[in-house]
Amino acid sequence: MVIRHLARCIGLSMASCAVIPFVQAEPEPADPLLIRVTEGRSPEIARLNGAAVKPEPVGRLSANPSVSLSRMGGRGLDPVVRGQGQERVDVLLDGIRVEGACPNRMDPPTSRLSAALAPLLEVRTSNQTLRWGPITGGQVIATTAAPAFNNAATTGHLTLGGADNGNGKLVNGGAAVGSESGWLRLAGGYDEADDYEDGDGNEVRSAYKNAEARMDTAWRADNGFYIKGLVSRQEERDVKYAGSGMDAPKTDTDILRFELGAPVANGDWSLLAWQADVDHIMDNFSLRDANMKMLTASETQTRGLRFTLDQSPDARTDWAIGADVETNNWHAERFGGADLDMLTSVLWPDVDRDRFGVFGERFYRVTPTLQLGGGLRYDRVEMTPAAADRGFGSGMMAMSASDAYQAIYGTSNTEVTDDNFSGFASSDWRFSSVQSMAVTASHSVRSPGVTERYIASWNNMDSSKRWVGNPALDTEKHHKLELALPGRSNGWHWRPAVWVDQVDDFVLRTRNEDQVSVYRNIDARLLGLEAQLGWSNGTWSTNSSLASVRGENRDDNKALPQIPPVQFVQTLGWQYQGHAVEAEWVLARRQDRIDQESGQDPGTSPGYGVFNLTGSHPLADYLSVSWAVDNLFDNTWAPHVSRANTDPFNPEAVRVNEPGRTLRAALTARW
């Protein structure tokens, strides 16, 4: 069966490479395991287009078929990388990790990305460095560019935009003063939208309001010593979700970041500290009618410190060592009753997670055409649910999170300590003037997340509305092997790749015989194939990309849930004297390999084809306009991975449709 799947994938990739190329090419990444979503464009062009094309910066990731976006409403798109999402995808915002505060992932970490200063986005799929932790599913790396002064004392931008479908509006901007050696920047923005319509003209609950403000600064001395600082505030209000029985009337995020570093010996050192606090409210009555009111108040707090030393003692060697410590706290309580004075569940029972990690890695160029690398990392993770014994409910049916764990899993031990060892080995061999071969093997260990181990959503009357984490889960061990053959010649570039991920103790969310949503460890295997072919002559360019992944539950001999189908993206682009236009055709095959018993897949999903147009044009030296027409032919469609049965209060699976035809436009002034 596996061989047949690989044969079909290879056939599809060969067919995709036969497509006559027409669009903006993406130059071959220097790192063959790195997806750069702004390849072929400057970060500036990506920022301008992003303001008009996507309401959230993370939406730009949909341009790569290896990444799917799970939708629950108008905000909070959650990336799925190579068939793995949620806790298996780390999100780092300028090097710091920000956790969401909603047990139902209304606010995944990607919703913290700045729209005012749209970052460069990278997606790492295999371990190439261990400084940010081991990669199990993927890492989304968001990097905010420093202001470019170009010998002026100030620089900045102001953007005004809108969309017809959902009546979206946005305004954002930023201004910086200083020079490349020291500067201060203020930035902020506001955007809102009403419910949009899908291709059939049906309204989808997706309205939202979002505001952000941030101040960052940096200073560098003549000897290379530098200091950087950031403070930001984001406020989301009245966010509706079609894929949930609750909405989010309020979410506040406060971030502090401080970094310093300096050259030392043959490299440099850096010390990064951060704090991130997220407060979240969700209920079922503020933005909709409800017979029985429910409200959940939740919060998460993150504190982190990371030290890294990078050295290049000679032209052939690079090595790095480092250590980091991170503490997190999650707490969420659900209330009900006529006056919302009854505690009905302690969803996250005041969980503390303390993690300490150390790593070391080295890369060595054996010959001018061959580089070898490798690294090791150790993480100690301790998790304690301080409020696991706090009672909720009333009368004879009162219980606690510990009671729920005991009732479902028969376990009374809720404190957990994990000792996780991870590592990787890589090689990059350029065996001809136009062709390379990159091989990466890795062993990555992930501790189950706070929801997987400690969620305690209880319903005394209906077991199908119960959702209980498993404190006895073992750590998840990923054994990955990837082979890629990137190449470049005469304006063409290509990159076929094949990979396999053998997972011991994969954490599967499923349903037991009483239809309770539970977690258990299984053995799983994911394997996939990707192919990319592109061409550019500087004015015309094209890119053809295909990705396929197959997920197998090896314990039960069936498919893993929430695995995206075969996906293909074809683009055609033109750019001349600052003008740029791009056509994009997104195709997905029908997905009929599902696990409906798990409650994660609402059923098989049909294939679809969506056609998009984007463009940007200079109007004057300091003024430009960008525009987009999404879903030009007004199709009704939804990615297979869009939210399904993640609502703890609604056992019915739901797949949220994407917007129908949408025209977006934005006007940007720069100085």
N, C-alpha and C positions, 0 to 999 in steps of 0.2 A: 504494500500500500504506500509506504514511504517512497519507494523507488518510482512508483507511478506518479505520485505527487510531484517529485522533483522533475520527472520527465515533462510533465505538463507545464511546470513553471519555466523550464528551459525553453520549451517551445514557444511559450508566450513571450519570453524575453527576446528571443530571436525575431519574433514577429514585430515586437515593439521597435527593435533596432532597424527593421526594414521600413518603418514609417519615414517618409521624406521629411527631413527636419526643416522647421521654419522659424523657431523663436529664440528669444534671448537666451544665449548659451550661459551655462554656469561653468566657469573654469574649474578644472580638476582641483579638488581640495588638496592642500599640502598634506593633510592627514586623511588617509583613505577611510577611516572609520568615523569621520566627522561630517555631519550634515550642516551646511551653512545655508540658511534660508535667504540670505541676501547675496549669495554668490552672483557675480555678473553685474551687480549694482553697487554703487557706493552706499554707505550707511545713510547718507543724506537723502538719496533718492528713495531708499526703503522707508525712511521716516515720512517723507512727503506722500508717497503712495499709501502707506499704512494709515494715514489720517483719513483718507477717503475710502479706501478699500475695505478695511476691517474695523469694526467697532471696538475690538480688543486686539492689542498687539499680538497675542498668542495665535490669533486667527491666521497670521502669515505662515504658520507651520503647516497649514493644510496644503501648501504648494508641493509638499513632499509626500509621495504615496506611502512612505514608511511610517508616517504619522497620521493618526486619525484623531478627531476631536469629538469628545463626548459632550453632548448638549443636554442641559436640563431646563434652560430658560434663555433669556436675552443676554445674560452675563454668566461668567464662571465656566467657560469652555475648559474641559479637562483633557489633556493630551494622553493618547495611547500610543506608545512607541513599540513597533514590532509586536503588536498583540498584547502588550503589558501596560497597565496603567495604574492610577491611584498611588498607593504607597510604593510601587515599584519604579516610579518615575520621580526622581529628585528634581527640584527646581531651585536654582541658585540665582539670586538677584544681586549682581555685582559681588559675588563671592559669599553672600550670606543666605542662610536657609530661613524661610518664613513658613510656618505651618498654618493651615486653615483652622478655623474655629467652629466649623459646622460638622456635626457627626454625619450628616447626609451629603457632605462635600458640595454645599451651595457655593462655597468660597474656596476653591482649590488655590494653591499657591500662585498659579499663573494669573489669577485675577488681581494680584498685587502689581503686575507690570505697569509701568508708567506709560500713559498715552501722551502726556505732554512732552516727554523726552523718550520717544520710542527707541528701545534698545536694539542692538544687534543680537540676534538669537542664534544659538548653536544647539544642536542635539547630538549628544554623544551616545553611542550605542554599545560600545565595548570599552573596557578599561584601557586607557592610554595614560592616565595618571590616577594616583590614588589619594591626592591631596584633599579632595572633597568627599572621599568615601568610595566604596566599591559600587560599581554599576551592576544592577540586576536586570532592570528593564531598560532604563535610559536616564540621561541627565539633560535637563534643559538649562542652558547657560545663557543668562541675559546680561549683557554688558552695555552700560551707558557711556557713550563717548564724552570725552572732555570737550569743552567749548573750543572752537577754532577762531582765534582772534585775527589772524592774517594782518599783523602789524597795526591793528586798530585797538582802541582802548575798551570798546564795548562790542558785544555781539548778541544777537537774539533772534527770535521769531515770534510771529503771531498767526494762528490758524483759525479760520472760521469755516464750518462745514455743516452738512446736513444730509439726510436721506429721506426719500419719499415713502418707502415702505416702513411703517412704524413712526413716521414723522420724527426721525432722529435729528438731534441738534448737538453741535459740539463747538466749544471754543477752548483753545489751549495756547500756551505760549511760555516763553522763557527768556530771561535776559541775564547776561553775565558781564562783569566788569573785571579788568585786570589784564594779565598777559599769560603766556604759556608757563611762566615760572610761578605764578600765583594768581588765583582768581576766586570770585564769589559769584554764585549763580542762584537766581530765584526762578522757579517754574511752577506752573499749576494749570489746572483745566477743569472744565465741567462738561459733561455730556449726559443726555437723557434721551429716552425713546418711549413710545407707546407700544402696545402689543403689535407685532407684525402679522402679516398674512402669509400663509403658505401658498403653493402653486394652485390649490383649489379654491383660494379665496377665504379659507377658514382662519379666524384669528387664533393665534398661538400666544398663550400667556408668557409674555417676555418683556414687559415694560420695566424700566429701571431709571435710576438717577445716580450719577457717580461724580464725585468731586475729589480733587487731589491738590495738595500743595507740598512743595519740597524746597529745601535749601541745601546746596552742597558747596563745598569749598576745597581748595587744595593749595599747597605751597611746597615748592622744591628749592632747596639751597644749592649753591654752586657746587658743593661736594656730592650732590646726589641725594642727600637726606630729604625725605618728603613726609608730609602730613596730609591726610584727607579726612573729611568729615561729611556726614549727611544726616539730616533730620527730615522726616516726611510724615504726612498725615493723609489718609484716604478715608472718605465717608461715602458709603453706599446706602441709598435709601429706597424703600418701596420697590424692591426687586421681586418680580413675579417669576414663578417657575411652573411650567406646564408639566414637568416630570416629577412633581412632588405634591403631596397633600398640604404642604405649608409654603409660605412665602417668607421673604426676609425683609421686614420693614427697616432694619438697622444693622449695619456692620461698620465698625470703626477699626482702622489699622494705624498703629504708630510704630515707626521704625527709627532707630538710631544706629549709626554706623561710624566707626572710627578706625583709621588705618595709619600706620607709620612704617617706614622702612628706609633702607640705605644700602649703598654698595658695600660689599665686604669681600676681601680676597679676590677671587675670580668670579664673583657673582653678586648676589644681594640677599638680604633677608627682609621679611615683612611680618608684621604683627597686626592682626585684624580682630576687632571686638565689635559685637553687635547685640542689639536688643530689639525684639519685635513683639508687640502685644496686639492681639486681635480680640475684639468683643463683638459678639454676634447674637442677634435676636431673630428667631423665626416663630411664626404663629400661623393659625389657620383662620383668622377672623379679621385682621386689619385690612386686608386687600381682597377678601372674598367672604361669602356668607358661610356660616357654620352653625350646626345644631349643637355640637359639643365643643366648647372652646378649648384649645390647647396652646401653650406657649413654652418654648424652650429658650433658656438663657444659657449661653455657653461662652467660654473664653479659652484662649491659649496664650501662654507666655514662653518666649524663647530667649535664651541668653547663650552667647557663644564666644569663644576665643580660639584663634588659630595662629600658630607660628610656623613659618616656612623658611627654609634656607635652600637656595638654588645656587649651584656652582658649575662652572665650565672650566676645569683646570687646563684643558688643551682643546684644540680644534676638533678632536674626535670624541670627547667625553662630556656628557652632561649628567649631573646627578642632583637629587633633592632629598631632603629629609624634613620631617615636620611632625607636629603634634597639635591636637585640638581637643577641646572640651566643650560640651554642649549640654545644657539643661533645659528641659521642657516641662510644662505643666498643662494638663488638659482638664477642664471641669465643665460639665453640662448637666443641667437639671430641667426636667419637663414638668409643667404644672397644668392642672385641669380643674374642673369644678366651675360652678356659676361665677365665683369671684376669683378664679385662678389661684386659690389658696391651698389646693391639694397637690402635694408632691407625688406625681404618678410614676416617675422613673428617674433614677440617677444615671443618665445615659453614659457619661464619662465620670467615673467616681474619683475625681480629684487625683488623676494619675500623674505621678512624677516619673520622668525618664531622664536618667543621667548617663551620658555617653562620654567615654574617653578613648581617643584613638591616637596611634602613632603610625607613621609610614616611612618607607624609604624606597627610592627607585633610581635606576641608572640606565642611561642610553649610551651606546658605544658604536661609533662608525668603524666597522672592521675594515672596509675598503671604501673607496669613493662611491661605490654602488650598493653597498650592503650595510644596513644599520640594524643592530639588535638592541632590545630593551627588556626590562623586567622590573617588577616591584613587589613589595610585600606590605601588608597592613594588618594591624591588630586593633580591634575595637572591643571594649568592655561596655556592655549595656545593662543597666539596672532599671527595672520598672516596678513601681509600687503604687497600688490604688489605695490612697489614704482613706477614702470614704466608701470602700467596698462594703462595709458593714452598716452603713447608714440606711435606716428603714425608709421605705416609701409605700404609698398606698395606705389603706386604713382597715381597721377591724381585723377579722380572722384571716384576711387575705393579704395583710401587710407583709412585705418581704424586703430584701436588700439585693444589691448586685451579687454579693457572695452567695445568697440563696439561689439566685438565677443560675450562676455557674454550677452550683452543686446539683440543681434540679436537671440541668441539661447535660452536663458532662461528668457529673460525679466527682468534681474536683473541689477541694477546699483551700488549696495552696494558691494564693494570688500574687505573691511576690516572685519575680523572675530575675535571674542573672544569666546573661549570655556572654560567652567568650568567642568572638568571631575572628577567624583568620582568613584573609583574602589575599590574592596575588594574581599576577599576570606575566606573560612572556610574549614578546612581539618581535617580528622581523619585517623589514622593508627592503626588498631587493629590486633594483632597477637592472633588469637583465637585457635590456636593449635601449636604444636611444629614445624609443617612444612608449615603452611598456614597463610596468612595474608589477611586482607581486607582493602583497601584504598579508601576513598571517598573524593572527592574535589568538592566544589561548588564555583563558582566565578561570579563576575560581572565586566566586563572590558570594558572601554570606549576608543575608538580610534578617534582622530581627523583625518579627511581626509588629505591625503598627498598633497604636493604642485602640483603634476601633476593632481591629481583628482580635485583640486579646481581651478587651475590657468593655465594649459596648454592652449596655444592659437596658434595652428597650423592652418593656414588659406590658402585656395586656392580659388581664385576668379572664376576660370573656372569650377571646379569639386567639388561639395559638398561632394562626397564620400571620398575625400582626406582631409577633415577638421576634426580636433580633438580639442575639446574645453572643458576645465574644467568648473566646476560649483561652483562658490563661495558661493552659497546658500545651499550647502550640509549640512545636519545635521551630528552630530557625530554618530559614529557606536557603538552600545551597544551590547555586547556579554554576554549572560547568559549561563554559562557552568555547566554541571554536568558530573562527571566521576566516574565510579566504576571499580576497578581493584582488582584481586585476585592473587597476586604473591605468589609463594611457592617454596620450595626446599626440596629435600630428596634423599639421596643415590646417589649423582652425577647428579641427574636430577634437572632441574628448569623449571618453567612454569609461564606464566603470561597472562591470558585472561583479556580483558578490554572492556567495552562498554562506549560510551560517546555521549552526545548531546550538540549542541551549537545553541541556539535560538538567532537570531540576529535581533534586531530592527534597522531600518535605514541602512541596509547593503548597501555599496556603489557599485553599479553595473555599469560597463562600457558596453555600448550597442550602438545601432544605432537608430536614430530617423527616421521619415518618409522620410527625405531627404538624408538618409544614412550618416549623420554626426555622427562621433564617439563622444558620449556624456556620461555624468554621471548622475545617479539619485539614490535616496534612495528607497529601497524596504525592506520588511520584508522577512527574509530568515531563513532556518533551515538546519543545517548540523548534521548528525549523523553517527556514525561509530562503527566498532568493530575491535579489534585487538587480535591476539593470538600468543603466543610464547611458544615453547617447545624445551628444549635443554638437552644435556647430555654430560658428559666428564669423562674420567678416568685418565686424565693427559697426555695421549699419543694420544688417539683417541677422537674426539669430534664431535658434531653435533648440528645444530640449525635449527628449522623450524619456520618461521615467516609469518604471514598473516595480511593484513590490508585491510579494505574496508570502504569507505566513500560515503555517498549519500548527494548531495546538492540540495535543493529545493528553487525555487523562489516562495514564497507563495503568492505574489501579483498577479502574472500571471499564477500560477499553472503549472509551468514547471521547467525543470532542470536548475541549475546554470551552467554557462560555466566553462570550464577548471577544471573539477573535475576528478581526476585520477580514473582508473578502479580498480577492485579488484586485488591486487598484492600479490605474494607469493615468498619468498626467502628460498631456501634450501641450506645448506652448509654442507660440510664434510671436516674435517681437521685432520691432523696428525702432531705431533711435537715431536722431540727427539733430545736431546743433541744439541740444538740450531738450528736444521733444522726444517722448517715448510713448509707444503704444504696444500693448501686449494682449494677445488672445490666448485663452487657456481653456482646454477641454479636459474635464475630469470624468473618468469612467470607473465604475466599480462593477464587478461581477456579482451575481446572486450569491448570497451566503446561506447554504442549507446544512452546513455542519454546525449544529448548535447543541446546547445542553439545556433543554427547556425545563428539565426537572430541577435545575439549580435555582430557577427564578430570576436569573440574570439576563437571559435571552427571551424577549417577548414572542419569538417565533422566527421563522426564516425571513430573510429580507430580500426584496427584489433588487436586481441590478439597476443602475441609473447612469445617466450621462448629463453633465451640467456644463454649460458654456458661459464663460466669464470674459469680460473685457475691462482693461484698465489703461489709464494714460496719465501723463503729466506734461505740462507745457509751460514754458516761460512766457510771461506777459510783459515784463520789463526787467530791468537789472535786479530789482529786489522783490519782484512779485511773480508768483507762479500759481497755476491751477492744476489740481489733480482730480481725477474722476474715475468712476468704476460703474459698470453694469454687471451686477451679480445675477446669475441664473437668467440669462437673456431670454430663454424660451419658456420661462415661467413654469418649470417642472415642479411636481410635488415629490420630494425626496427626503431621505434622512440617512445618515451614516448608520451602519449596523450597530456601532458601539454607543449610539446616543442612549441616554439614560433609560434603563429598564429595571423596574422593580427595586429601586434603591430607596424607596420611600417606606420607612418603617411602619407607617400608619395605613398604607394602601397596598394590599397584596397583589393587585393587578399590575401586570407588566405594561409599561408605557414606552413608546418610542416617539421622541419629539421631532416634528418635521422642521426642516430648514426654511428660511424665508423664501418666498416666491421672488419674482423679478424685483430687483432693488436698484435704484439709481442713487449713487452717492457722489458728492462733490465737495471739494474743500479749496479754499483760497488761502494762500500762505504768503506773508510778507516777511522778508529776512533783511537783517542789516549786520 
